[in-house]
Amino acid sequence: MSSGLDYTKLFAKDIPGPSSRGEPDPPYNFTYGHGSPDLLPIEGFVDAAADVFRKDGRSLAVYHANGGGLGYLPLREFLVEKLAKHRGIQVTADEILITSGSQQGIIAVMDAFLEPGDTVVTEMFSYAGTLGNLRRHGAEVVGVPLDEEGMRTDLLEKTLTDLQSRGIKPKFIYTIPTLHNPTGRVMGMERRREMLELSRRFGVPIFEDECYADLVFEKEYEHAIRSLDNSNYVLHVGSFSKSLAPGVRLGYVVAPWEVMSQILPFKMDIGTSTMGQMIVAEFLENNFDSHMEHLKSGLERKRDTLIAALKEHFGPEVQPSEPRGGMFVWVRFPEGIDTRKALEAAKAEGVAYNPGPDWAVYADDDERNGMNYVRLCYALLTESETWEGIERMSRAFREAGLT
Ligand SMILES: Cc1ncc(COP(=O)(O)O)c(C=O)c1O
């Protein structure tokens, strides 16, 4: 014990609890939304970095080089084209803010909108990073059940009507319509239209998180909700973490200026790394389509491997989802099984996975927390590691008496 300062008396009140130092990741790690080391375009990054530094490197000497506070202009111009071509979204570069990962954009939107006690509506299972930050902002989170097409709009309508009758107007509807995390589901166009109609009817904006939207394995697929709205009902966030790599730490917010101008003051880091934006812009300009084709076919193989391994080692009682893309399989175990009970045995086998309640809005409610589900990420491991990891996981589930 040191005889120095007692910092616990100096920290601000009501800050989050301390982080643990963490343990090294286990060898068979199915958690997080990590990318695939074997599918990274390393040589492309190297060439892009060399080219762009020779061309534009000296602009790194100034803050906000080439583009101001919204981010590096060539990257925003690339996004204008990409969003139009792949997501059906028509915007100008001035409606795009580059952020340090989409997480920073999500938090900046929350900072601009939320006060303690405000209500936010979302899918009943959602991205833990968003749920955690909503709670930190003091928001009341209301979860709407999903089916095979994502959030059920009939139940969303019911939820909004119930809230209205109690005098509550949610600040926004946060949704992950394309390759929803954790379930991997994709919302059909009709349902996207219905959600937008509800947003207009109740005067509640949609906050659309399309972090995984580049990873649908088909060539043509559903456009963003934002593509259906040319007024200002939909705020949109996207990321390069899944299409390139999480270590790139680049994401973006698409919003009309009246909203963007209130989000921008909460991006208090004097700009996202221009160096990273330069390399990514240079790489993507010539390589986006070919890289995505390569990445998606690699991920598709990995998805098939994980599903095959689950069927082989867990047998027919366990039902893995068959996602149309992305990096997660949402696995259903028989009713009544609590998948959290095998976490320790799995750890001893060198395996990590996320039980359903990690993603649940109502995590403490055993009727609604998805305790008989697990989410497995198939991107990180090689195919042989996946086979080995799932065999070990099935052993852990047997040892814990779950199968
Ligand atoms: C739905 C969703 N949104 C946002 C993020 C944050 O990603 P990043 O900050 O790396 O863009 C994640 C990360 O896994 C996610 O799953």
The ligand as an SDF file (V2000), in Angstrom:
LIG
                    3D

 16 16  0  0  0  0  0  0  0  0999 V2000
  -24.3120   -1.8490  -33.3010 C   0  0  0  0  0  0  0  0  0  0  0  0
  -22.9860   -1.2440  -33.0110 C   0  0  0  0  0  0  0  0  0  0  0  0
  -22.8590    0.0820  -33.1070 N   0  0  0  0  0  0  0  0  0  0  0  0
  -21.6970    0.6810  -32.8570 C   0  0  0  0  0  0  0  0  0  0  0  0
  -20.5700   -0.0400  -32.4800 C   0  0  0  0  0  0  0  0  0  0  0  0
  -19.3120    0.7010  -32.1750 C   0  0  0  0  0  0  0  0  0  0  0  0
  -18.3360    0.4470  -33.1230 O   0  0  0  0  0  0  0  0  0  0  0  0
  -17.1600    1.4160  -33.4980 P   0  0  0  0  0  0  0  0  0  0  0  0
  -17.0510    2.4820  -32.4560 O   0  0  0  0  0  0  0  0  0  0  0  0
  -15.9560    0.5370  -33.5470 O   0  0  0  0  0  0  0  0  0  0  0  0
  -17.5300    1.9910  -34.8330 O   0  0  0  0  0  0  0  0  0  0  0  0
  -20.6530   -1.4300  -32.3790 C   0  0  0  0  0  0  0  0  0  0  0  0
  -19.4710   -2.2320  -31.9970 C   0  0  0  0  0  0  0  0  0  0  0  0
  -19.4330   -3.4250  -32.0130 O   0  0  0  0  0  0  0  0  0  0  0  0
  -21.8980   -2.0530  -32.6480 C   0  0  0  0  0  0  0  0  0  0  0  0
  -22.0620   -3.3650  -32.5660 O   0  0  0  0  0  0  0  0  0  0  0  0
  1  2  1  0
  2  3  1  0
  2 15  2  0
  3  4  2  0
  4  5  1  0
  5  6  1  0
  5 12  2  0
  6  7  1  0
  7  8  1  0
  8  9  2  0
  8 10  1  0
  8 11  1  0
 12 13  1  0
 12 15  1  0
 13 14  2  0
 15 16  1  0
M  END
$$$$
